[in-house]
Amino acid sequence: MPPFAEARVDLGAISENIAVLRRRAPGSEVMGIVKADGYGHGMLPAARAVLAGGATWLGTAFIEEALELRRAGIDAPTVAWILPPGAPLSEAVGVGIDLGVSAPWLVDGIAAAAREAGRPARVHLKADTGLNRGGVVAGDWRQVVEAAARAEAAGLLRVTGVFSHFACSDEPGHPSIGAQLSAFHEALEVAEKAGLRPEVRHLANSAATLTLPETHFDLVRPGIASYGLSPIPGLTGTGLRPAMTLRSKIALVKRVPEGSGVSYGHRYITDRPTTLALIPLGYGDGVPRAATNAVPVFAAGKRRTIAGTVCMDQFVLDIGDDPAGDYAVLFGTGENGEPTAQDWASILETIPYEIVTRISQRVPRVYVGGQGGR
Ligand SMILES: Cc1ncc(COP(=O)(O)O)c(C=O)c1O
């Protein structure tokens, strides 16, 4: 029996999006970013789909995510870059996961993990070029590079990559972009002078992959664009296709008179006798409560704004006198009249990343157009 609600994920779209991005960065390899359960699409199917599309690397935030890829038999080079104290470094080194280095103490920690694992670690030194989030600050960079070079000479690790991450690449023309690019070139020069010869130097996220060719280096790291969503609202002509469609059966319809208050708080009042349709998805499934009386949903032949408060498990649509049909589509490709995750994000003053990533595990992912399976 099909689920009453589903996040339908078109794996073919993910593979094709990677192919589109490869054409944008023809001289570079592509790292598919599959952290946060593949931006909500399902990490393992997303990983297989990006690799099928021509990505040669994978990226995760945490080692645990990368270990799950390995356990599933996915052995593409994979970088994990958030390594809090206590992260399972030697387990990661043992299965050849590349580790992002954001602090001096991590060089020693990873060298110790390599001794324990009995094999050299693969590391990517991460320069903080101005994001001031992860990454080694400029004042510590030389020290980290030299420590890594010593550990490399001792056979404890291999510096496979040097990388950084943009703060404002989604704001074309932002002055920090040029400043970060220059800082990255300087960081690379320091690494080179210390004798490091990384296989891959990488800086570009989705926005930079799409709009800043001078930032592509050896490898680009598009995340959101792989899932067909634009990192820059309003950027057209990308050729990307949203991979996730969130839809639900209509659980119930009922006729109500004019003046009926709908859902908690009666924040919507019917202005005529009308039909209400109940959609069994709520904030427990990842539909933001802020979507109350705000976001569109495609149902009964057209877009309707959610009527009244989004509850934990359900919300209501006012479909007038139209026949309800079987399904409502909350967001999708936009090709059949339904809103997109970007439409929701714009209304909710957030980014499409948050819309797709927050769809909870209560909503089954249903895979089409690829190998699927988890
Ligand atoms: C280090 C790093 N690279 C790449 C990405 C992918 O970014 P985007 O989804 O904007 O392409 C992220 C996402 O947060 C990241 O942290």
The ligand as an SDF file (V2000), in Angstrom:
LIG
                    3D

 16 16  0  0  0  0  0  0  0  0999 V2000
   32.2430   22.8190    3.8430 C   0  0  0  0  0  0  0  0  0  0  0  0
   31.0190   22.7870    3.0030 C   0  0  0  0  0  0  0  0  0  0  0  0
   31.1360   22.6050    1.6770 N   0  0  0  0  0  0  0  0  0  0  0  0
   30.0510   22.5840    0.8700 C   0  0  0  0  0  0  0  0  0  0  0  0
   28.7910   22.7570    1.3710 C   0  0  0  0  0  0  0  0  0  0  0  0
   27.6260   22.7700    0.4260 C   0  0  0  0  0  0  0  0  0  0  0  0
   27.0010   24.0160    0.4160 O   0  0  0  0  0  0  0  0  0  0  0  0
   25.7820   24.3180   -0.5580 P   0  0  0  0  0  0  0  0  0  0  0  0
   24.6880   23.4020   -0.1390 O   0  0  0  0  0  0  0  0  0  0  0  0
   25.4550   25.7430   -0.3380 O   0  0  0  0  0  0  0  0  0  0  0  0
   26.2510   24.0250   -1.9240 O   0  0  0  0  0  0  0  0  0  0  0  0
   28.6190   22.9460    2.7350 C   0  0  0  0  0  0  0  0  0  0  0  0
   27.2860   23.1570    3.2790 C   0  0  0  0  0  0  0  0  0  0  0  0
   27.0340   23.7020    4.3040 O   0  0  0  0  0  0  0  0  0  0  0  0
   29.7520   22.9720    3.5750 C   0  0  0  0  0  0  0  0  0  0  0  0
   29.6530   23.1610    4.9030 O   0  0  0  0  0  0  0  0  0  0  0  0
  1  2  1  0
  2  3  1  0
  2 15  2  0
  3  4  2  0
  4  5  1  0
  5  6  1  0
  5 12  2  0
  6  7  1  0
  7  8  1  0
  8  9  2  0
  8 10  1  0
  8 11  1  0
 12 13  1  0
 12 15  1  0
 13 14  2  0
 15 16  1  0
M  END
$$$$
